[in-house]
Amino acid sequence: MTYRPREFWERRLSEHFDLRGSGETGLSLAYNRACYALRRSVLDRALAKVGMDPAGKRVLDVGCGTGFFTDYYLGRGAQVTGLDITSASIERLRARFPRASFVLADVSEASLEERYDVVNAFDVLYHITDDDRWGAAVRNLAAAVAPGGVLLVTDLFSRLGRLAEHNRVRPLDAYEDLLSAAGLEITGLYPTHVLLNRDLKALRFLNRVPWFLLVADRFLLGLGLRFESDPLVNRLLVAGHSRTGKAPRATSYSAVGGRA
């Protein structure tokens, strides 16, 4: 089967317009709620670390899907624009969130004229499997960040490559090269999950008790560990405009968003 992103996500969101559609369709809604609760906690901490209060700020929610992050930012007083490749997302979210604006577009093709204080792209870029389109998407997002703003992107940032037909991860240095060229500097990497949102193999029965995995992950993330040796730990990258005009090449970041 050939992966056609727009068709794939149109079908998936039409069938599951809840957190399963943008998360793990094969697992329970309770499991996906636990995953997103953890994402929310990590995002709270990342924004606080860089001193970004969303209230009154312009936010671009890339891959807005079923609206989790649109709702998150609206609830914090932001002016939100959602962007998604599917009409299934855009049409429903326009009705659900009349205070927000929505754009039907592919981020690898979209010419983003506006500049935003927060450009939020959770679990989006590794679903762009074509390298050229992925590079174009990263450049488009970097260009959309306003002075003093932040770019938030999640990926495994490992060299595992293609994990599924619709999932290809890239290493940190690939992101860093593109962001540096755009004048952005990576300021932090936050692990977002440890046990949740991954194949537990022989322990997969624990997926039936997502509350346990959520408590365990919160404990593990609270230890401030980097999990750098684990290529399957998803991370949140935080980047902003370099104060020197040229972003230095970074080799290590702390789990709480500062340089090690």
N, C-alpha and C positions, 0 to 999 in steps of 0.2 A: 504494500500500500504506500502511495506517495503522500507525504505530509503536505497538505495545503492549509496553511494557518487559518485563513478566514473561514473556510468551510469547516475545519476541525472545531474551532471555537464557537462558531455559530451553532453547530449541532450540539455541542457539549452544554453550552449555556441554555439553549432552548430546552434541553432535557433535564437539566439540574440548575435552576436559577436560585441557588442558595450556596452556602459555603462549600458544598461538595463540588459544584461546578467549577469553581476557581481553585479548589484544593484537591482532595483525594476522593474521586467518585466511587471508588471501591470500598470505602470505609464509611462508618456511620456519621451522621450529622453531628453527634456529640463529639466524636473524635476530631472533626474539622473545627468545631467551635473551640476545642482545647488548643489546637494549632494556632488559630487566629488570636486567641487570648494571649498566647505567648508572644506572637508578633506585636500585638498592641503594647505589651509591657516593654519589649525591647525598643520599640519606636519611641515610647514615652521617654525612656532613658537617653536615647540618642539625641532627641531634640533638646532635652534639658542640658545635656553635656555641651552642646554648641550654643546654648542660650537662645534657641529659636522657639518663641511662643507663637503658635499658629494664629492667635486671635488677630483678625484684621489683615492677615497676610494673604498673598495670592498663592494658591496651591494648584499644581497640575498633577492630577492623579492618573498616571499612565497605566493602561490596562485595567480600567476601573471595574471591569467584570461584573460582579453582583453587588458592588457598592460598599464593601466593608470599609475601605479607606476613605471613600467619599464621605460616608457617615462619620467616620472618626474625625476628619478635619472640620466638617460642618459643625459637629458637636463642640468644637473648640474655637468656634467663631471665625473660621477662615472663609475666604472667597474661593470657591473650588470650581475648577474646570476639570471635567473627566474626559478622558480620551480612550477609545477602545476600537478594536478592529471589527466588532460585531454590532449589527443592528439590534440583536437580542438584548445586548447590554444597554446600548444608548437609549432605545425607546422606552425600556422599562425604568431605567434610572431617571430619565427626564420626568416621568410621571411620579416617581417616588420622591425625588428631591428637586422640587421646583425652584429652590433658591440657588441651585448650582447650574452651571452651563456644561453642555456636553458636545463633544466633537466625535463624529464617526471618521476614523482615519487609522492608517497603519503608521506607527511611529517611525518605521524605517523609511517612509516616504514623505511624511508630513513636514511641511515647512511651518515651523512654529514661530509666528511673528511676535507673540507676546513673550514677556519675561516674567518669571515666577520666583517668589521667595523660597518656595519649596517645590522641587520636582521629585515626585514620589513614584518609584518604579519597583514595587515589590513583586518578585516572582514573575517577571515579564521577559527580561532579555535572554534568559537561557531557553526560552521557547522560540527564539528566532534562530533557526538552525543553519541558515545560509550565512556564511562569514561576512560577505560584502554587505548584506542587509543589516546584520548585527552591528558592524562597524558604523554604518550610516545612522542607525538608531542611537548608538552611544553619542555620536557627534551631535545629533539633533537635540538630545536631552541636555548635553553639556551646554549647548548654545542657548538653551531656554532658561538657564539659571541666571537670575538677576544679580547684580553686584550685592554682596553681602548675603546672598541666598545659599541654599544647600541642595545638593543632589543626593538622593537616597536610592540605592540599588541593591538588590539581593542576588546572590549567586553562590555556588560552591567555591568559586575562585580556585579551582583545582585543574589538573591536566587529565581528568578522566574522559573528556570529550563527550561523545554522544552516549547518553544513558538510555534513551528511548527515541522513538521516531520523532516525537515532538519536544525533545529535550536535549540540548547540547550545552555543556558548561565550558567556560573559558577561564584561563588562569588569571591571577591578579595582575601580572605584568602586562597582559594584553589590554586590560582596562586602563592600567596606569599610563601606558603609552598614549592612548587616545585622549584621556583626560588631561594629561600634561600638555599635549599639543593644543588643547582648548583653553589652557590657562587655569585648569582646576587642580587642586591638590587634595589627595586623600588624607583625611584627618582621623579616621577611625574605622575599625572593623569590629562588628558586634556579632558573636554567634547568636543565631535566632532559635535554633532547636538543637537538641542533642539526641534524644530518644524518639521524640515525636517526629513525624514527617520523614521517616526513613524505614528501610527494610530491616526489621529486627530478626529476620531469619528464624532460628529455633525459638526465639522469644516473642514471635509475632502474636501469640495469644494475648499478650499484654495490650494489644490494640483494643481489646474489648473493655478495658478499664482505663479510658483516656484520662480520667481525673488523676489516676496514679502517675501516669507518664507526665502530666502537666506539673504535678507537685515535684516529681523527680527532676524534671528539666529546670524548673525555677530554682531548685536547690543547687544544681550543677552550674547553672549560669551565674548564680549569686556568688559562687566561689571565685569568679573573675578569671577562670581558666581560658586559655586562647584556643585550645583544640586545633592547633596548627598542623598537627601530624595526622588529623582525621580528615580525609578528603571528602567525606560525606556530610560534614557539618555545614549547613547553610549559614551564610553570614550577611550582615547588613553593612554595606560600604557607605560611608559618609564622606562627601567631598564638597569643597567650596573654592572660591577664587583664591589663587595664590597671592599673598601680599607682596611677594617679590616680583610678580609678573611671570615667573617660571616655576612650575611645580617641581620640587626636588624628588628624586627617585627614592621611594621608601622601601625598606626591607622588612620592617616589623612594626606591628601596631598592637596596642594592648587590647584586651577584650572589652574594656570599657571606653574605648574610643580615643585614647591618647597614644602618643608614640612611646614605644618601650625603650 
